Each structure stands twice: as C-alpha cells, then as structure tokens.
Amino acid sequence: MVSIGDTATIDAFVQKVRAQDRYSWDPKFTGDVVNSWIRSGFFTTNSTTKCNDTIDNDGDRAIDYPNDAGCIDANDDDETDCGNSICEIGETSSSCPADCKTTSTCGPADENSDGIVST
C-alpha cells in the first residue's frame, strides 16, 4: 500500500482521521485530498515506478521518462516499447512478436539479430 506520508496501513489511516479536530487538523487527511489521491492511482511524490527509478529496466539503454520511449510519463510502470525492433527485458515473442522473433523470453542474447545483446 502506498502512503501519503504516514504509516501505510488502514488502521493507522483511520486512527489519524479520527484524531482530527479543530486544534490538530492535518489537511492531507481531508476528504477532498484523500479522494483525489485515490482517483490518481495512489501515486505520491515519493512513489517509484519503472519510469522514474533511474534504472534501465528494459535494457534498451534509455533510462526513465522522458528518455525512454516506452514511458508515457513518470508514473508509467512499464518501460518496454513494443515495436521498436529491440527485444527488451519484459517482452516475449508472445507479448511482442514484432521485436522478439524467438519463442524464449528476452535475456542475455541477441534475440532479434540487431547486434545488441540485452542484459
């Protein structure tokens, strides 16, 4: 469970909400803030996705949004870019036959004969 800044359990959340009064008001526990956070997919500025973790998760030598074409935005949790002629880590011949022409999953082999070995 992703946190909005405190202990990430339902019990801890309910305890914080119930402790609200006019003298100890924390605006991050108000209905509008919590509902907005839920609608946005539970992302916080501290959350890490594959498109903002400073790691080349798919092995295409591009790291994170906006440098990795497989990332729609920094909240995207999938760096793969099916259709770029590179069989990236996470793509298979079933999920992306255009890039992965063999029946195995991508690994330390030149799966699409482009001279680039995925690591």
The 8 nearest C-alpha neighbors of each residue, nearest first, counted from 0:
[[1, 7, 2, 8, 41, 9, 6, 3],
 [2, 0, 7, 41, 3, 42, 46, 43],
 [1, 3, 7, 4, 5, 0, 6, 43],
 [4, 2, 5, 43, 1, 27, 7, 41],
 [3, 5, 2, 6, 7, 43, 45, 27],
 [6, 4, 2, 3, 7, 12, 11, 8],
 [5, 7, 8, 11, 2, 4, 12, 3],
 [8, 6, 2, 0, 5, 1, 9, 11],
 [9, 7, 11, 10, 6, 12, 0, 2],
 [8, 10, 12, 11, 13, 7, 14, 6],
 [9, 11, 13, 12, 8, 14, 15, 7],
 [12, 10, 14, 8, 9, 13, 6, 15],
 [11, 13, 9, 15, 14, 10, 16, 8],
 [14, 12, 16, 10, 15, 11, 17, 9],
 [13, 15, 11, 17, 12, 16, 10, 18],
 [16, 14, 18, 12, 13, 17, 11, 19],
 [15, 17, 13, 18, 19, 14, 28, 12],
 [16, 18, 14, 19, 15, 13, 20, 12],
 [19, 17, 15, 16, 14, 20, 23, 24],
 [20, 18, 24, 17, 16, 23, 15, 21],
 [19, 21, 23, 22, 24, 18, 17, 25],
 [20, 22, 24, 23, 19, 25, 18, 26],
 [23, 21, 20, 24, 19, 25, 18, 26],
 [24, 22, 20, 21, 19, 25, 18, 26],
 [23, 25, 19, 20, 21, 22, 26, 28],
 [24, 26, 27, 28, 23, 19, 29, 16],
 [27, 25, 28, 29, 24, 32, 30, 31],
 [28, 26, 25, 29, 32, 33, 3, 30],
 [29, 27, 26, 25, 16, 33, 30, 32],
 [30, 28, 26, 32, 31, 27, 33, 25],
 [29, 31, 33, 32, 34, 28, 35, 27],
 [32, 30, 34, 33, 29, 35, 28, 36],
 [33, 31, 35, 29, 34, 30, 27, 36],
 [32, 34, 36, 30, 35, 31, 28, 37],
 [35, 33, 37, 31, 36, 32, 30, 38],
 [36, 34, 38, 32, 37, 33, 31, 39],
 [35, 37, 33, 39, 34, 41, 38, 32],
 [36, 38, 34, 41, 35, 39, 40, 33],
 [39, 37, 35, 40, 36, 34, 41, 33],
 [40, 38, 36, 37, 41, 35, 42, 34],
 [39, 41, 38, 37, 42, 36, 35, 43],
 [40, 42, 37, 36, 39, 1, 43, 38],
 [43, 41, 40, 46, 39, 44, 36, 1],
 [42, 44, 46, 45, 3, 41, 2, 1],
 [43, 45, 46, 42, 47, 3, 4, 74],
 [46, 44, 43, 47, 42, 4, 3, 2],
 [47, 45, 43, 44, 42, 48, 1, 2],
 [48, 46, 52, 51, 45, 49, 74, 50],
 [47, 49, 76, 50, 51, 74, 52, 75],
 [48, 50, 76, 52, 51, 77, 78, 56],
 [49, 51, 63, 73, 48, 64, 75, 76],
 [52, 50, 63, 73, 48, 49, 53, 47],
 [51, 53, 54, 49, 47, 48, 50, 63],
 [54, 52, 51, 62, 63, 55, 50, 49],
 [55, 53, 52, 56, 62, 63, 49, 51],
 [54, 56, 62, 58, 57, 61, 60, 53],
 [57, 55, 54, 58, 49, 78, 88, 62],
 [56, 58, 88, 87, 55, 59, 79, 78],
 [59, 57, 55, 60, 117, 87, 56, 88],
 [58, 60, 61, 57, 87, 55, 85, 117],
 [61, 59, 58, 55, 62, 57, 67, 56],
 [62, 60, 67, 59, 66, 55, 63, 58],
 [61, 63, 55, 67, 66, 54, 53, 60],
 [62, 64, 50, 67, 51, 66, 65, 53],
 [65, 63, 66, 73, 50, 67, 70, 72],
 [64, 66, 67, 63, 70, 72, 68, 73],
 [65, 67, 64, 63, 61, 62, 68, 70],
 [68, 66, 61, 63, 69, 64, 62, 70],
 [67, 69, 70, 66, 80, 65, 71, 64],
 [68, 70, 80, 78, 79, 67, 71, 77],
 [71, 69, 78, 72, 68, 64, 67, 75],
 [70, 72, 75, 69, 73, 64, 68, 74],
 [71, 73, 70, 74, 75, 64, 65, 50],
 [72, 74, 50, 51, 64, 75, 70, 71],
 [73, 75, 72, 48, 76, 50, 51, 42],
 [76, 74, 72, 73, 50, 77, 70, 71],
 [75, 77, 49, 48, 50, 74, 78, 70],
 [78, 76, 79, 75, 49, 70, 50, 69],
 [79, 77, 69, 70, 57, 50, 49, 80],
 [80, 78, 69, 77, 57, 81, 87, 89],
 [79, 81, 69, 83, 82, 78, 68, 87],
 [82, 80, 95, 83, 79, 98, 97, 90],
 [81, 83, 84, 97, 98, 80, 95, 85],
 [82, 84, 85, 81, 80, 98, 86, 97],
 [85, 83, 98, 82, 86, 97, 111, 81],
 [86, 84, 98, 83, 87, 111, 59, 99],
 [87, 85, 98, 99, 90, 105, 110, 111],
 [86, 88, 57, 90, 85, 58, 89, 105],
 [87, 89, 57, 105, 90, 58, 106, 86],
 [88, 90, 87, 57, 91, 105, 79, 104],
 [91, 89, 87, 88, 95, 94, 86, 105],
 [92, 90, 104, 94, 93, 95, 99, 105],
 [91, 93, 96, 99, 95, 102, 100, 94],
 [94, 92, 91, 95, 96, 102, 90, 99],
 [95, 93, 91, 92, 90, 96, 81, 99],
 [94, 96, 92, 97, 93, 91, 98, 81],
 [95, 97, 92, 99, 98, 100, 93, 94],
 [98, 96, 95, 82, 99, 84, 100, 81],
 [97, 99, 84, 86, 85, 96, 95, 82],
 [100, 98, 92, 86, 96, 101, 91, 111],
 [99, 101, 96, 92, 111, 98, 97, 110],
 [102, 100, 103, 99, 92, 110, 111, 104],
 [101, 103, 92, 104, 100, 91, 93, 99],
 [104, 102, 101, 105, 91, 92, 99, 110],
 [105, 103, 91, 106, 90, 102, 92, 89],
 [106, 104, 88, 86, 91, 87, 90, 103],
 [105, 107, 108, 117, 118, 104, 88, 110],
 [106, 108, 118, 117, 116, 109, 105, 110],
 [109, 107, 116, 110, 106, 117, 105, 118],
 [108, 110, 116, 112, 111, 115, 114, 117],
 [109, 111, 108, 112, 99, 86, 101, 105],
 [110, 112, 113, 109, 99, 100, 86, 98],
 [113, 111, 109, 114, 110, 115, 116, 108],
 [112, 114, 115, 111, 109, 85, 110, 84],
 [113, 115, 112, 109, 116, 111, 110, 108],
 [116, 114, 113, 109, 117, 112, 85, 108],
 [115, 117, 109, 108, 107, 118, 114, 110],
 [118, 116, 107, 58, 106, 108, 115, 109],
 [117, 107, 58, 106, 116, 108, 88, 105]]
